[in-house]
Amino acid sequence: MEEIKIGLLGLGTVGKGVVKLLEQSATVIEQRLGKKIVLKKVAIKDLKKERDVFLPEGVLTDQAEDVVNDPEISIVIELIGGTDAAKKLTLKALKNKKHVVTANKALIAEEGDVVIKTALDHKVAYMFEASVGGGIPILRSLRDGLVANRTESIYGIINGTANYILSKMSDEGIEFDQALKEAKEKGYAEADPSLDIDGIDSAHKLKILTLLGFGLKVNMNDIFVQGIRNITLSDIVYAEELGYKIKLLAIAKEIGVEIEVRVHPTLIPEDHLLAAVNDVYNAICVTGNAAGQNIFLGLGAGDMPTASAVLSDVIEIARDPTRSFHEHMPMVNTLKSIRKIDEVISKYYIRLSVVDQPGVLSGIANILGEHNISIASVIQKERNVGDTVPLIMMTHEAKEHEICQAMDVIDRLPVVDRKSMVIRVEMI
């Protein structure tokens, strides 16, 4: 049986998952592929470190160059993460005419143009199914399954840590800090969770989805990004009373000749399937002009789900290593541009802390009206004249810049106790 020899850069959580899955599924892979996948070399930092995976003698090396320069290795799996060493080794492997498979969304998002061009120049594949959605085959679905569609919108819950935190707040009635603490204890959040809870990880993935879904190259600074640090249990409760769930949503949607590309906490209707996606699960909702709405759901991270996506790319390449992989690189859409966040039109949830006295609501409503914003509904349950009370409002559709201008005026009113919370609403 023909052997396809591969090399692995990095033996962290996902790397170990790849080794385990190769062993567990060896027979299935050989039956379906008609070839044998052989892991020839694995590059690691410390050869003395004990690991819970078995590898034959001579496979481990502490020299990454041994992997990218080995003439017998035709496919390199890059799982070291980051953008510096990963970029250097990836480019070297591609220039050595080796196909590269990765789960490194940061490298693709920040250096993707250079890497993809190098792959094209050397007629090899650079594939990254595992970079978005863990084991969910979302990129292949966009590239192949929905290829006949014009993508109209993509909505994604694509960070398991943030989704776990918001789910815990909703299900157990706890505040953000406690939910984050539990996420760290369970290993769902890093010691420094900034990339996850501040929306950066979701933005990296959204850039990739926008490229595959719309053929549009987006700079990271073109993506509006807002995290979940300031979401309170009160926001969760009030949103649910209004018939919504709060999710950290990655959004790319077509509005005429423009594409909106943004990541932020979002109220979505509680009867939409995305609202029921909890814990560390990911889900991506893609709407095509022909296929309509399609929802992809699964574990968005973890060793085995991500390893599954990595090996799906390896197997696709191994089926025919000599074929042209130009089709894997999306055509660039020059007819669309990015809509600035100030021009976004949305409904809004507004939570204010105001002094309970006559005329407050009418005064705030007048300011909103002066900025072309109308109120759809109001919640004001507690009454404590002279003290501060929460005031919750839902607006009809309004422009972002008008909301920002109005809230700047409102937050400076003497009757407003602190900076207000504003969350966008998406009627998916």
N, C-alpha and C positions, 0 to 999 in steps of 0.2 A: 504493500500500500504506500502511495506517495506520502511523504512527510513534508509538512509546512513548519519550518522552524521559526520560532518567535523569541523576542527578548523583552524583558520587563524592566522598566526603570522605576524603582520604588516598591517597597514591600510594607506599606502601611495598611490601613483598614481595607481599602479597596484592592490593593495588590494581593493581600492574603486571600481575599475573596476570589480573585481570579485564579490563584493557584488551587484553591479548594474546589472551585467549580470545574476547572479543567480536569481534575481527578475524578470528581463525582460523575461528570457527564461525558467522560471520554468515549464510552461505547455509543451513546446517543449521537454525539458529534460526528464520530466516524461513520455511523450508519447514514446520517443525513448529508454529510459532506462528501463521503467517499474518499476522504483523506484523513491523515492523522496529524493533529496539532501537537507539536513538540516544544516544550519550554526549554530552550537551550541555555539561556543566561538570565540572571536576575541581579541587577545592580542595587546595592544597599550602602548605607554609610558606615555601619559598624558590623564587621563579620563576627564579633564575639557576642553580640546581643542574642539572647535566646528568643526563639520564635515558635509559635504554636502551629507551624506548618512544616511538613517534611519535604525536603528537596534533595535530590541525589547529589553526591559529592561532585564538586567542580562546577555546579550551576551558579552558586553565589559568587559575586565579585564585588569589591569595593571600588572598582574603576568603571564608571559609567561609559567611558570610551570603549570598553570591551564589548559592550552591547551594540552601540551605534556603528562600530567599525567591523564587526564580525561579518565576513562575506557570506556565511551560511544563513544568517538571520535575514528574513525577507520582510518581517513585520515587527515593528517596535511599539510596545505599549508604554506610553508616558503617563506615570501616575505619581510624579514627585510634587506636582502642584507649583503654585507661584508663577512668576513670569521671567525670572532671570536665567537660572540654570536650565529650566524647562525649555525656554526659547532656544537657547544655545544648542542643547542636545537634539531638540526636535529638528532644527534647521540642518544640523550635521547629518542626522539620519536621512532626511529627505534628499539632501545633496548626494548622499551615498546610494540614492535610488531605493530606499527602503520605505515601505508604506508605514504610516504612523497612525495609531489609534490612541485617543486620549479621553479623559474625563475632566480636563482642566478648563473650566469655563472662564477663569480669569485670563488665561493666556489667549483664548479665542477672542474674548471681548476686547482685550487691550492690544493684542498684536496679531489678530486674525488676518488682516490684509497681507502682511509680510509672509506669514506662514503659508496661507493658501496660495499665494502667488508662487512661492518656492515649490510647493507641491505640483502646481500646474506646469511650471517650467521644467520640472524633472519627470513629469508624466507618472507620478505616483499619487496614492491616495492619502488624504489627511481627513480622518473621520472621527466624529465626536458625539455619537449618539448618547453616550453616558454623561455628557456635560449638562443636560437639562432633564429633570424628572426622574433621575435614577433609572429604574427598570422600565419606565414607561416608554414605549417606542414612538415618541412624539416627533422627533426630527425625521425619522424615516417615513412616518405618516404624512408629514408636510411635504417632504421631497418626492415621495412616490405615490402613496395612497390617495392624496388630495391634489395631485399634480394638475388635474384638469380643471381645478377650481380657481377662481379669483378669491383670495382670502379677504374676507370682509372684517373680521375681528378675531383677536386672540385674547382670552382672559385666563390668567394662570395663578393658581395658588402653588407657588414653586419654591417655597422655602419651608421645610418641615419644622424647623425650630420656631419660627414665628407662628406657624399654624398651631403648633402644640401649645404655645403660650396663650394664644387667644382662645383656644378650645378649653383649656384649663380654667381660664377666667370665667368663661361662659358656663361650663358644666359644674364647677365647684364654688363659684361665687367668691373667688380670691382676687386680690389685686395683682398688678403686673409684676412687682418685685418678687412676690411669693411664687408666682408661676415660673418666672425666670430661674429662681433658685432651684425649683424642682426639675426644670429642664436640664440644668447643669448636673444635678445629682444623678439623673438618669442617663447622662452622656449625650443628650440631644443638643446641648449648647456648649460652645467652647468656653474656656476661662474668660476670654474676651469675645463676647458674642456680637460685637458691633456690626460685622458684615451681615449677619442674619437679621438682627432686630432693627437695624437702620436701613434695610432695604437694598444694600449694595449687592449682595449675592443675587437677589431677585433681578436687579438691573442687569447684571452680567448675563444672566440667562435670557432675559427679555431681549437683549441685543441679538442674541443668537436666534431666538424665535422670530424676530422681526426680519432678519436676513433670510431665513428659510421660508417664512410665510409670505412676506411681501417683496422679497428681493431688494430690500432697502438697507443700505449700510448706515448705521447710526453711531455717532460718537457718544461716548459715555456722558459727556457733558450736555448732550441733547436730550437725555432722559431725565425727566423730573422724578426725583426720588425723595420719599418721605417714609420714615420708619414708624414703629409702633410704640416707642418708649412712652409717649404721652397719653396713650389710651388708658382710661380708667375703668374700673368695674362699673361705675355709674354709666359710662358711655355704652358698655355692653348691655346693661339692663334696659336703659332707655331705648336703645336700638331695637331690642327684642320686643319691647312693648309696642313699638311702632311697626313691627312686622319685618324686621331686618336682622341680619347677622353681620358682624364686622370681620372682615378678612383682609390680610395684606395681599393686595391684588396687583399683579403685573398686567398691564393693559396695552395692547397695540390694536388700534382700530382705524379703519378707513373713513375719512370724512371728506368727500369730494376728491380733490387732488392732493389732500394732505393726510398724513398718518399721525395720530396721537400716540405717543410712546411715554408711558408713565408708570411709576410704582408708588403706591401709597395705601394706607388703610382705607377701606371702602365699605360702605353699607350696601349689601346686596339682598334682594328679596328672600325671605326665609323659605319660600317654596321652590327656589331654584336649586338644582342638584349641587352646585358649588357650595351652597350654604351648609350642606350636610357633610362636607369634607372636613373631618376632624383629626386630631392627634397629629402624627408626623406625616400623614398622607399628603400627596401632591395631586393636583388635578388641573388639566388644561382644557378649556372650552374653545374650540375652533369653529368658526362659522364660515362656510364657503358658499359662493353664489349658487352652486348646483347641489352640493351635498347637504346644505343646511347646517344645523348645529351638531357638532360631534364633541363628546366629552371623553377624555382619556384620564383614567384614575389609577393610582397605584402608589407604592412606596417610593418616595422621592429621594431616598438616600439609604445608606447602609451598605455593608460589604457585598452581600449576595445580589440584591437588586441591581446595584451599579455594575458589579462584575458581569451580570447577565447582559447588560447593554454593551459593555466593553467587548465581550466575546461575540456578540451579534455582529459587530463591525469586523472583528478579526475573521469570522467565518465568511462574511460577505466578500471580503478581499480574497480569502483563500479559495473560494469557488472558482475564480479565474484571475490569478495575479497579473496576467498579461493584458487584461482588458483596459480600455481607456476609462479613467475615473473623472474625466472632465464633467460628467453629468452630476457628480456629487457636489460640485461647486455652483451655487445658485447664480443665475443671471442677475445683474444689477439693474434695478428699476430706477431709471432717471426721470420718470414722469411724476413721481411723488416727492413731497417734501415733508419735513417735520412741522407739525403745528405747535406753536409756542404754548406753554402752559397758561399764559394770560388769556389766550383765546379759547380755551376749553369751555364748553357749555355743559353744565351739570346741575342736578338738584343737590342741595346741601343740607346736612344735619349741623345745627349750631347749638352748642351748650354754653350758656352764660351763667355767671354767678352774680346776681344783682340784689340791690337793696330792695326789700319788700315794702314798697310804698306806691300810692296811686300815681298813675301816669307813666310808669316805667315802660310797660309793654307798648303803649301807644307811641312813646318817644322813640323807642328802638324801631318800631314798625315804620315810623315816618322816615327815619334815616335809611332804612332798607329801601323804602319806596323811592326816595330821592336818587338811589343808585339802581333803579329799575329791577328791584328784587321784591317779589311778592311772597307772602307767607302762606304755606299750604296747611300747616297744623301747628298747634302749640301744646306743650305739656308744662303745667306749673301746679304741682300737687301741694307741696308744703306751704304753709302760711305762717309767717312769724314777723309781723309788722315791725319795721325798723331794723331787722336783722337781714342777713343775706340768704337768698334761696336760689336753687337752680331754676333756670328757665330754658326749656328745650324747644327749638323751632325746627320745622322742616320747611324748606323753601321750594317753590317751583323752579324751573330751569332758569339759570342765570349765568352770565359770563364770569369766569374766574377773576378777572381784574376788577370787576365791579364788586364782587364779594369781598375781595381783599381791601379795596378802598372803603367799603362800608364798615367792615370789621375794625379797620384802623380808627375810624371815627368813634365807633361804639365802645371799643376798649378803652378810650380815653375819657369816657363819661364818668362823672363822680359816682354814679350809682352802680357802676360795674366794678366788682371787687378784684377781679384778676383777669388775665388774658383768657379769652374765650377759646373753646375747642371748635374747630370746623372740620367736618369730614365729608368727602364727596360721596354721592350716591350713584350707583350704576344699576339701571334697569336692564339687566342682561336678557 
